[in-house]
Amino acid sequence: MQVLTKNYPKNCLLTVMDRYSAVVHNMEQVVMFPSLLQDVQLSAHGHWAGGPDLYKCFTMLKAICVDVDHGLLPREEWQVKMAGGEASEAENEAAAMEEANGEVLRQLDLEAQFHLHFSSLHHILTCLTLKAEEVTKIYQEITGQVYRPRTLG
């Protein structure tokens, strides 16, 4: 398992990002055959019960980890990637509307926006970290491995 080498305060966003990255990298090391996760659902007490199977969760967690580790693509590159090479007219209109809405948002209280987005990102990364741990645990149960939660620090 990847060990955290940086010391940040416990509730620091960087701590949460590092922990998420470490847990996902551990998940990738443990899950040798991701196809075993196809058609496997989280148990009834899981938040995603009845939602996507664990294989989709696995691939989503890995994709998000790339953004956490390397940063986001510039907006234009992201649009091209998502559109498969060409941005549609509807996407261009949506981008123009988003820019207009962005101007309105810039006029609002920036500190309040920052705290809202910061706390939301912190919460989302914490939830995704728990999901990555759950995927790893279920995979280990499927393959007969003993699940040993690892501590970071």
RANOR-V635371 format. One record per pair of residues at least 24 apart in sequence whose ideal C-beta (glycine too) atoms are under 6 Angstrom apart, sorted by the first residue. I is the first residue (numbers start at 1). J is the second residue. Records with the same first field share a line. If there is no record, write none. Layout:
BEGIN
I: J + J
END
This chain:
BEGIN
1: 26 + 150
4: 152
13: 122
16: 122 + 125
17: 68
19: 129 + 152
20: 68 + 125 + 128 + 129
21: 65 + 68 + 69
22: 152
23: 129 + 132 + 133
24: 61 + 65 + 132
27: 132 + 135 + 136
30: 136
31: 139
34: 58
36: 142
54: 135
57: 135
58: 135
61: 132
END
